[in-house]
Amino acid sequence: MGDQESIEAVRDALKRVVTGGLVPFNVGEEGGCLLELEVVRVRLEQLDGKADEAERYEADLKALRSVLEDAVEHKDIGGKSRRVLRAVLPLNPKYVGKPIKERRTLAGKEIRPDKKPISAGAIRNDHEPKALKKLAGVLWLMELEFRANATSSNGPAESDGSAS
């Protein structure tokens, strides 16, 4: 899979996660390729073989949230997109558990706090897709950088030559 296809797959997974929000079950069920990113997997807490589904999903959530928190602060994510992402994912703890429509409404208020809010529909149709596209690109960049650093740390003798 090429970079463009990988970015699109990451964006599609982000869209699915946004719908239900950053809660354990949703991330565990809808995280897909996001949870397969090495930059996420390295942050997974080690669980014993007795961990149940709820514990595994909670570990997935913590690892993914940690990566997303870093990603939204990347210089390629502008202020408006950052505010949209913090509300719709949600990374802002006060929005966790709220339905997506309400999170989009709140995002519309956060983009322009001193002006008339942007409608939830405009967030869904315009701002959110742009922000998710940027976020997907940043996540893929983080993944490529992580892989490059892991390869250079291990050196060529330690590499098994398989493509990730």
C-alpha positions in Angstrom: 0.0 0.0 0.0 1.4 3.4 -1.0 1.5 6.5 1.2 -1.7 8.0 -0.3 -3.7 4.8 0.3 -2.3 4.5 3.8 -3.3 8.1 4.6 -6.8 7.5 3.2 -7.1 4.3 5.3 -6.0 6.2 8.4 -8.5 9.0 7.6 -11.3 6.4 7.2 -10.5 4.9 10.5 -10.5 8.3 12.1 -14.0 9.0 10.7 -15.3 5.8 12.3 -13.7 6.6 15.6 -15.1 10.2 15.6 -18.6 8.9 15.3 -18.6 7.1 18.6 -15.8 9.1 20.2 -12.7 8.2 22.1 -14.2 5.6 24.4 -12.9 2.1 25.0 -15.4 0.0 23.1 -15.6 2.4 20.1 -11.8 2.5 19.8 -11.5 -1.2 20.2 -14.2 -1.9 17.6 -13.6 0.9 15.1 -9.9 1.7 15.6 -8.8 -0.6 12.8 -5.5 0.5 11.2 -5.0 3.2 13.8 -4.3 0.5 16.3 -1.9 -1.2 14.0 0.3 1.8 13.6 3.7 1.1 15.2 3.7 4.6 16.8 0.5 3.5 18.6 1.5 -0.1 19.4 4.7 1.0 21.1 2.6 3.0 23.6 0.3 0.1 24.5 0.6 -0.9 28.1 1.6 -4.6 28.5 -1.3 -6.7 29.7 -1.0 -10.2 31.0 -2.7 -13.1 29.1 -5.7 -12.9 31.4 -6.8 -9.4 30.3 -10.4 -9.3 29.2 -11.9 -7.4 26.3 -12.6 -4.3 28.4 -9.0 -4.2 29.6 -7.6 -4.6 26.1 -9.9 -1.8 24.8 -8.9 0.5 27.6 -5.3 -0.1 26.8 -6.0 0.6 23.1 -7.7 3.8 24.0 -4.9 5.1 26.2 -2.3 4.4 23.5 -4.3 5.9 20.7 -5.3 9.0 22.8 -1.6 9.6 23.6 -0.6 9.6 20.0 -3.6 11.7 18.9 -2.8 14.3 21.7 0.7 14.6 20.2 -0.5 14.6 16.6 -3.0 17.5 17.0 -0.2 19.7 18.4 1.8 19.2 15.2 2.6 22.3 13.3 0.7 21.0 10.2 -2.6 21.1 12.2 -3.8 24.7 12.2 -5.6 26.4 15.1 -9.1 25.9 13.7 -8.5 22.2 12.8 -6.9 21.7 16.2 -10.0 23.1 18.0 -12.3 21.0 15.8 -10.3 17.8 16.5 -10.2 18.4 20.2 -14.0 18.7 20.2 -15.1 16.0 17.8 -12.7 13.2 18.6 -13.0 14.2 21.6 -9.6 15.0 23.2 -11.2 17.6 25.4 -12.2 15.5 28.5 -15.4 17.6 29.1 -16.8 16.4 25.7 -16.2 12.6 26.3 -19.4 10.7 26.2 -21.4 13.4 24.4 -23.0 12.5 21.1 -21.3 13.5 17.9 -23.9 16.1 17.0 -23.3 17.9 20.3 -19.5 17.6 19.9 -19.8 19.2 16.5 -22.0 22.0 17.9 -19.4 22.6 20.6 -16.6 22.6 18.0 -18.5 25.3 16.1 -18.5 27.5 19.2 -14.8 26.8 19.8 -13.6 27.8 16.3 -15.0 31.3 16.7 -15.6 31.9 20.5 -16.3 35.6 20.1 -18.5 35.4 17.0 -21.6 33.6 15.9 -20.9 29.8 16.2 -20.4 27.7 13.1 -23.3 25.2 12.6 -22.8 21.5 13.4 -23.6 20.8 9.7 -20.9 23.1 8.5 -18.5 21.4 10.9 -19.5 18.0 9.7 -19.4 18.8 6.0 -16.5 21.3 5.8 -14.2 21.7 8.8 -14.2 18.2 10.2 -13.2 16.5 6.8 -10.3 19.0 6.4 -9.2 18.5 10.0 -9.3 14.7 9.7 -7.3 14.8 6.4 -4.6 16.9 8.1 -4.6 14.6 11.1 -4.3 11.5 8.9 -1.4 13.0 7.1 0.3 13.9 10.4 -0.3 10.4 11.9 1.2 8.8 8.8 4.2 11.1 9.0 4.6 10.2 12.7 4.4 6.5 11.7 7.1 6.9 9.0 9.4 8.9 11.3 8.9 6.2 14.0 9.8 3.4 11.6 12.8 5.3 10.3 14.1 5.9 13.9 13.4 2.3 14.9 15.3 1.1 11.8 18.3 3.4 12.4 18.4 2.5 16.1 18.5 -1.2 15.3 20.9 -0.9 12.5 20.7 -2.9 9.3 22.1 -6.1 10.9 19.0 -6.3 13.2 16.4 -5.7 10.5 14.6 -8.8 9.3 14.0 -7.2 5.9 10.2 -7.5 6.1 8.1 -4.6 5.0 5.7 -3.2 7.6 
